[in-house]
Amino acid sequence: MRDEYLKAANKVITDPNILINVVSRRVKQLKSGMEPLVQSLEKLEAEDIALREIIEKKISYELYTPATGA
């Protein structure tokens, strides 16, 4: 995982726990055959592709808040 990509992605998703979860989920998707949303002239690892997608705002996340039934 490239340090410069990690630092740049951390500016987009500032919570490190959320960033790790988003990258992890996207890496699983990429490794299962989903197409990358970014183009690169060089061969990138799935982790770097996921970070680039975050940096370029091709993917985002939504926090799930369970309803509290009263």
WOFENMO-V148059 format. One record per backbone hydrogen bond with DSSP energy under -0.5 kcal/mol. CO is the residue of the C=O (numbers start at 1). NH is the residue of the N-H. If there is no record, write none. Layout:
BEGIN
co:CO nh:NH
co:CO nh:NH
END
This chain:
BEGIN
co:2 nh:6
co:3 nh:7
co:4 nh:8
co:5 nh:9
co:6 nh:10
co:7 nh:11
co:8 nh:11
co:8 nh:12
co:9 nh:12
co:9 nh:13
co:12 nh:14
co:14 nh:16
co:15 nh:19
co:16 nh:20
co:17 nh:21
co:18 nh:22
co:19 nh:23
co:20 nh:24
co:21 nh:25
co:22 nh:26
co:23 nh:27
co:24 nh:28
co:25 nh:29
co:26 nh:30
co:27 nh:31
co:28 nh:32
co:29 nh:34
co:30 nh:33
co:42 nh:44
co:45 nh:49
co:46 nh:50
co:47 nh:51
co:48 nh:52
co:49 nh:53
co:50 nh:54
co:51 nh:55
co:52 nh:56
co:53 nh:58
co:53 nh:59
co:54 nh:57
co:63 nh:65
co:64 nh:66
co:67 nh:69
END
